């Protein structure tokens, strides 16, 4: 028993050392991820004095004919490239929601897992937010439609065009996280 209590505590370290270091004062570059097997959305924003600025957005689309494993590899490898290109210090990912179809929940969990691997191996801090909380923060209504979220994201980031739905959801996650750390917000997102 004494031997077990004297052992040094083990801590997790990133598998891949990419040299990413979190900002000392606050996170400046935030990656949002909306996981889905056929259309994982991602969005990267940079926080600066005049407000958040878009760095990158997109959707990782997989054809319905692809097997799950091939989709998961594409999700993971694409997100690794996004992380390498933009060097975020924080990631906000959509938490799993209640699904009546168990198969859908499992597939969503697989896509979420592939996304988490790509981000976690770079040593990036990860938080999760529920879809309703994101919509509440961005639109002001927890059951808002995708189009309403996309329009508000376009407005908040001063974009000339409305982002695609999957990318808009990912950007909404990143933007909602910045609002969750304002001095008026009572609940912080759950750290993963």
C-alpha positions as CSV (number, residue, x, y, z in Angstrom):
1,X,0.0,0.0,0.0
2,X,2.8,2.4,0.9
3,X,4.5,1.8,-2.4
4,X,1.3,2.9,-4.3
5,X,1.0,6.2,-2.5
6,X,4.7,7.2,-3.1
7,X,4.5,6.8,-6.9
8,X,4.6,9.9,-8.9
9,X,1.3,10.8,-10.5
10,X,0.9,10.0,-14.2
11,X,-0.3,12.8,-16.5
12,X,-1.5,12.6,-20.1
13,X,0.8,14.2,-22.7
14,X,0.0,14.9,-26.3
15,X,0.8,12.0,-28.7
16,X,2.1,14.4,-31.3
17,X,4.2,17.3,-30.2
18,X,3.3,20.2,-32.6
19,X,4.7,23.0,-30.4
20,X,1.2,24.4,-29.7
21,X,1.2,26.4,-26.5
22,X,-2.0,28.0,-25.1
23,X,-1.9,31.8,-24.8
24,X,-1.1,33.0,-21.3
25,X,-3.9,35.5,-21.0
26,X,-6.7,34.1,-23.1
27,X,-7.3,31.8,-26.1
28,X,-6.9,33.8,-29.3
29,X,-7.6,31.2,-31.9
30,X,-10.6,28.9,-31.4
31,X,-11.6,25.9,-33.5
32,X,-15.3,24.9,-33.5
33,X,-16.3,21.4,-34.6
34,X,-19.8,20.1,-35.5
35,X,-19.3,16.4,-35.9
36,X,-21.2,14.2,-38.3
37,X,-20.2,11.2,-40.3
38,X,-21.2,12.6,-43.7
39,X,-20.7,16.3,-43.1
40,X,-18.4,17.4,-40.2
41,X,-18.3,21.2,-40.0
42,X,-15.3,23.1,-38.8
43,X,-14.7,26.8,-38.3
44,X,-11.7,28.7,-36.9
45,X,-11.9,32.2,-35.5
46,X,-9.4,34.6,-34.2
47,X,-10.3,36.9,-31.3
48,X,-9.0,40.5,-31.7
49,X,-9.8,44.0,-30.5
50,X,-12.5,44.8,-33.1
51,X,-14.3,41.4,-32.6
52,X,-13.8,37.9,-33.9
53,X,-12.4,37.3,-37.4
54,X,-12.9,34.3,-39.6
55,X,-9.7,32.3,-40.3
56,X,-11.2,29.2,-41.9
57,X,-14.4,27.3,-42.4
58,X,-15.6,24.2,-44.2
59,X,-17.3,20.9,-44.1
60,X,-15.7,17.5,-44.4
61,X,-18.1,15.7,-46.7
62,X,-18.1,12.0,-47.3
63,X,-20.3,10.3,-50.0
64,X,-23.0,7.9,-48.7
65,X,-21.2,5.1,-50.6
66,X,-18.1,5.3,-48.4
67,X,-17.8,2.9,-45.5
68,X,-17.6,4.4,-42.0
69,X,-13.9,3.7,-41.5
70,X,-13.0,5.7,-44.6
71,X,-15.1,8.7,-43.4
72,X,-13.5,8.6,-40.0
73,X,-10.0,8.7,-41.5
74,X,-10.9,11.7,-43.7
75,X,-12.4,13.5,-40.7
76,X,-9.4,12.9,-38.6
77,X,-6.8,13.7,-41.3
78,X,-8.6,16.9,-42.4
79,X,-8.9,18.2,-38.9
80,X,-5.2,17.5,-38.3
81,X,-4.4,19.7,-41.3
82,X,-6.7,22.5,-40.0
83,X,-5.0,22.3,-36.6
84,X,-1.6,22.4,-38.2
85,X,-2.5,25.4,-40.5
86,X,-4.1,27.6,-37.9
87,X,-2.7,26.5,-34.5
88,X,-5.8,26.9,-32.3
89,X,-5.3,26.9,-28.6
90,X,-8.9,25.9,-27.8
91,X,-11.5,23.6,-29.4
92,X,-15.2,23.7,-28.8
93,X,-17.1,20.6,-30.0
94,X,-20.8,19.9,-30.0
95,X,-21.8,17.5,-27.2
96,X,-23.9,14.4,-28.0
97,X,-27.6,15.0,-28.0
98,X,-30.5,12.7,-27.2
99,X,-31.3,10.6,-30.3
100,X,-34.3,8.4,-30.5
101,X,-32.4,6.2,-33.0
102,X,-29.6,4.3,-31.3
103,X,-27.8,3.7,-34.6
104,X,-27.7,7.4,-35.3
105,X,-26.2,8.1,-31.8
106,X,-23.5,5.5,-32.3
107,X,-22.5,6.9,-35.8
108,X,-22.4,10.5,-34.4
109,X,-20.3,9.2,-31.5
110,X,-17.8,7.7,-34.0
111,X,-17.5,11.0,-35.9
112,X,-17.1,12.9,-32.6
113,X,-14.4,10.5,-31.5
114,X,-12.4,10.9,-34.7
115,X,-12.6,14.7,-34.3
116,X,-11.5,14.5,-30.7
117,X,-8.5,12.4,-31.6
118,X,-7.3,14.9,-34.1
119,X,-7.5,17.7,-31.7
120,X,-6.4,15.9,-28.5
121,X,-3.2,14.5,-30.0
122,X,-2.1,18.1,-30.6
123,X,-2.6,19.0,-27.0
124,X,-5.4,21.5,-27.5
125,X,-7.8,22.3,-24.7
126,X,-11.2,20.9,-25.6
127,X,-14.7,22.1,-24.3
128,X,-18.1,20.8,-25.3
129,X,-21.4,22.6,-25.6
130,X,-24.9,21.3,-26.1
131,X,-26.6,22.3,-29.4
132,X,-29.5,24.1,-27.6
133,X,-27.0,26.2,-25.5
134,X,-25.2,27.2,-28.7
135,X,-28.4,28.3,-30.4
136,X,-29.5,30.2,-27.3
137,X,-26.2,32.0,-27.2
138,X,-26.1,32.9,-30.9
139,X,-29.8,33.4,-31.9
140,X,-31.4,33.8,-28.5
141,X,-33.7,30.8,-29.0
142,X,-32.6,27.2,-28.1
143,X,-34.7,25.6,-30.9
144,X,-33.6,28.0,-33.7
145,X,-33.4,26.6,-37.2
146,X,-30.0,26.1,-39.0
147,X,-30.7,29.0,-41.3
148,X,-31.2,31.4,-38.4
149,X,-27.9,30.3,-36.9
150,X,-26.1,30.7,-40.2
151,X,-27.5,34.3,-40.6
152,X,-26.4,35.3,-37.1
153,X,-22.9,33.8,-37.7
154,X,-22.7,35.8,-41.0
155,X,-23.7,38.9,-39.1
156,X,-21.3,38.4,-36.1
157,X,-18.3,37.7,-38.4
158,X,-19.2,40.4,-41.0
159,X,-19.2,37.8,-43.8
160,X,-20.3,38.7,-47.3
161,X,-22.0,35.3,-47.8
162,X,-23.8,33.0,-45.4
163,X,-21.7,30.0,-44.5
164,X,-22.8,26.5,-45.3
165,X,-24.9,24.9,-42.6
166,X,-22.3,22.5,-41.2
167,X,-19.6,25.3,-41.2
168,X,-22.1,27.8,-39.7
169,X,-22.8,25.4,-36.8
170,X,-19.1,24.9,-36.1
171,X,-18.5,28.7,-36.2
172,X,-21.5,29.1,-33.9
173,X,-19.8,26.8,-31.4
174,X,-16.6,28.9,-31.4
175,X,-18.6,32.2,-31.1
176,X,-20.8,30.8,-28.3
177,X,-17.7,29.9,-26.3
178,X,-16.4,33.4,-26.5
179,X,-19.8,34.6,-25.2
180,X,-19.7,32.0,-22.4
181,X,-16.6,33.6,-21.0
182,X,-18.1,37.1,-20.8
183,X,-18.5,38.6,-17.4
184,X,-22.3,38.2,-17.6
185,X,-22.4,34.5,-18.3
186,X,-23.1,32.2,-15.4
187,X,-22.3,28.7,-16.7
188,X,-19.0,27.7,-18.4
189,X,-18.8,25.0,-21.1
190,X,-17.8,21.5,-19.9
191,X,-14.2,20.7,-20.4
192,X,-13.5,17.4,-22.2
